[in-house]
Amino acid sequence: AGVRRLPGVRATVLRGRNAATHFAPGSRQHRPRQQTELRNLFLAGDYIKGLDHGAEGLSQERALVSGFTAANMAMDVVEESA
């Protein structure tokens, strides 16, 4: 049967053309690490390499964890400067 709507609940599904990131085979070796040559610049995103996280693929969770890690790295620099 069909989907029954609940009162007060709205839902929308959007599909973006080319919304998913696709990488060529062998491109993993070119992904950057979080630490950069600049002391106070750190990268975050699901595309970074060397993140201590269970998933090696691209995911929102990986992006979130890399953001937390980058923030902690930045705070380490701030604390060292204080």
N, C-alpha and C positions, 0 to 999 in steps of 0.2 A: 504494500500500500504506500501511499504518499507520506511525506514528512508533515507532522502536525506541529503547528506553531504554538508556542506558549504565550500567554498574554504578557505584554511588556518586554518581550525579548526580540531584539533585532539582530540580524546577522547578515553579513555581506562577505562574499568571497571574491577577492580580486586576483587576477592573474596578470602579472607584468611580463610583457614580452622580453625575453633575454634577461630575466631577473636573477637567474642563478649564475653563479660564477663557474666557469669551466676552465680548467688548465690543461695544457698540452702534456702528454706523457714526457717525463724527464724534467719538467719545469720545477719540481720540488727543490732541486738543488739550488735554484736561483732565488728562492724565497728568503727574505731578510730575517735576521734575528731581532729580538727586542732591543738589545743594547746596540747603540750606534757609536760612531767615532766621537760624537759630541757628548760630553759628560752628563748633560742634563736633558737629553732628548731620547725618548723611548718610544718604540712602536707598539701598536696594539691592533688586533684584528685576527680573524680566523686564519689568515694567510701566513702568519709569522711562523718561523721555524724554531725548534728547540724549546717549545713551551712544555713545562712539566704538567701535562694534562692527558688523560686517558685517550682522548680522541685525536687521531692524526688527521682526520678529514676535516672538511670545512663545516662549521656549525655555529649557531648562536651562542651555545654554552662556551665553546672555545674562545669566541670573541669576547665574551664577558670576562672569563678568567684572565685573558691576556690584558684586558683593561685594568682589572684589579692588580695584576702583577706589575704593570707599567706604573700605576699610581704608587704602589709600595716602593718601587725602584726610585721614583722621583722623591718620595718622602725620605728615603735613605740619603739622597744627595742633600736635601734640605737640612736634615739632622746633622750631617757631617759638616755643613757650613756654619752651623750655629755655635 
